[in-house]
Amino acid sequence: MAPFISDILKLSVPERILLVEAIWDSIATEQNQSYHFSDEQVKMLEEELEAYRINPSEGSTWEEVKKRIRGR
């Protein structure tokens, strides 16, 4: 593993998330474009958010989702 990777892994999760966001933003800037959701994607996300607002206890935790993904 490259030395700088081990330094990155020493950062807290919030710090690593900020780093990833900064990297993503720099890529988008270099590509002179940003990601835009389609109307269909926006509608789906709005529906999911509304379903959550109606019943926030329904659904899966992030830990449950990760276990399902890793179990495939």
Secondary structure, 3 states (H helix, E strand, C coil): CCHHHHHHHCCCHHHHHHHHHHHHHHHHHHCCCCCCCCHHHHHHHHHHHHHHHHCCCCCCCHHHHHHHHHCC
